[in-house]
């Protein structure tokens, strides 16, 4: 059941009960007030009649001292009866006058007989006992209606005004209908008003909170709830917003951790695949040449020396074994370095070095490899020192990878290493005239296990970790790496390092 329905089902009985109770009290009060007004009106009519007609005529008789003369008394009484006939009631009912012998000497309608029924005896007795008091009540003998009466002692008359029951009943009905109509209209208006207020101050905040919880469940960004502060809903909204922000941050951290774990898992899979493939090639060469020469050695006379041709072949085989062993050693070194740089506590032994000196040292170490391919080499660097605070071994490793890659992918032409200062950083560029990179390869060349070229025909040697290691090392020192290349036109690999003031 919806909250709005629950609220309405809770409000309607409460409001209905309150209005019924209020209506009942209003109707009772209005009925009593209406009856009192009718009685007061009747009392006013009697008082006027007694004062202006009966009492005034008796006083006139007394002044003329004619109260004992029957003919004159009878004339004054007849005038009083005539005056009674001139009274007009404003509702259905009638007035009658009864004498001390229960004879009705005057009646404003034909509804009363000439003699008063016995049921009125008690009323007449009560009138005679209290002549100065107005008597009112229900008409006796089960007749539906009310009366107001007063006794006039000088002539022993009882003057009675009968209020027909239908009149009061109709007035009660009108009161009931009026109050009921007003009550229904008021109930509808009150329920609608309460419903709107409850919807605004309760349902709308709850809907907003529910929408916020759905957004949080759908992993959206931190939510903002449009509920004003100042009440419990506002405080709850601010708490949920804070919780949403913390959940978003936690999800972001979990997602990053998941991506890292996924990357590590992928790296592990690729690493195992590449290692098993790349190590098998040099191992095949090593084992093949080793078995070949062991077979030759086992099948020859130990006293017969090797010929010059055999010595040359043995030298070539040992050279291949040494080269392939060196390749395997470089692969293992790269894996070890990458694992060390990937660790959470990876750090560099930062010391002051002259970058030009480091570049010259690595260039000299690789000079034989450059010369073997028939490439020209140039080093362009300032004559003064370029102080940097770095881990010397790690930066030498970066330079070695850059220059070795340039030598490997350049078949003819030259390799140039430039060291330049750019504001508060120093830049090292390794330029070659090699095969270059496509735009797709240039974007991914620094990623782990990525190697440019056709993997089926011209896949380079190695695991594709060298440049990824270079990027990690340079970033560890607060610098950046990059490449500019055109396919078939050569490449420029560069990295930057922060400068220091002195060595």
ZIHUQUI-V189293 format. One line per field, one symbol per residue. phi: phi as a letter, one per 20 degrees, with the letter a starting at -180 (. if undefined). psi: psi as a letter, one per 20 degrees, with the letter a starting at -180 (. if undefined). burial: b if it has 16 or more other C-alpha atoms within 10 Angstrom, else e. Layout:
# ZIHUQUI-V189293
phi->???
psi->???
burial->???
This chain:
# ZIHUQUI-V189293
phi->.ffffffffefgfffffffffffffffffffffffffffffffffffffffedffffffffffeldfeeffffffffffffffffefceebfrbdcccefdmeeebbfbeedffcffffegffffffffcfededbreffmmffrcbccbddfgdldddcdedfffffffffffffffffffffffffffffffffffffecffgffffffffffffemefgecdedffpcffffffffffffffffffffffffffffffffffffffffffffffffffffffgfffffgffffffedffeefffffffffffffffffffffffffffffffffffffeffefbdefbfcefffffffffffegfffffemeeccddbffefcfcdbegfffffffffgffffffedebobccddccdcldbdddcddbdefmcfgffffdfeefmecfoffedcfffoemdgfffgffffffendcdabcbcgndobcebbccfecfbe
psi->pqhggggghhgghggggghgggggggggghggggghggghgghhggggghghfghhhghhgghjljiiogghghghhhhhhghhiippqjrparpqpqaijjpoippirjiqrhqpqhiighghghghhmhjqppqaqprkjporrqpqqpohhjlqoppppoqhhghghggggggggggghggggggggggghggghggiggghggghghghggghjkrrpqpplpqriahggghghghgghgghggggggghggggggggggggggghggggghghhhghhggghghggghhggghjrphipqqrhghhghhggghggggghhhghhhgggggggghhhiqhkpqqnprpqohgggghghghhjgghghhjkqqppooqqhrqnpqoroghghhhghggghgggghjohqcrppppoqpndjrqpppoqrkbiaqrhghhhjhjqpjppqroihhkprqaikighhgggggghhjjaqrrqpqppiirqopqqqqqqrhr.
burial->eeeeeebbeebbeebbeebbeebeebbeebbeebbeebbeebbebbbebbeebbbebbeebeeeeebeeeeebeebbeebbeebeeeeeeeebbbbbbbeebebebbbeeeeeeebeeeeeebbeebbeebeebbbeebbeeeebbbbbbbbeeeebbbbbbbbbeebeebbeebbeebbeebeeebeebbeebbeebbeebbbbbebbeebbeebeeeeebbbbebeeeeebbebbbebbeebbebbeeeeeeeeeeeeeeeeeeeeeebeebbeebbeebeebbeebbeeeeeeeeeeeeeeeeeeeeeeebeebbebbeebbebbeebeebbebbeebeeeeeeeeeeebbbbeebeebbeeeeeebeeeebebeeebeeeebbbbbbbebbbbbbbbbbbbbbebbeeebbbbbbbbeeeebbbbbbbbbbbbeeebbeebbbbbbbbeeeeeeeeebbbbbbbbbbbbbebbebbbebebeeeebbbbbbbbbbeeee
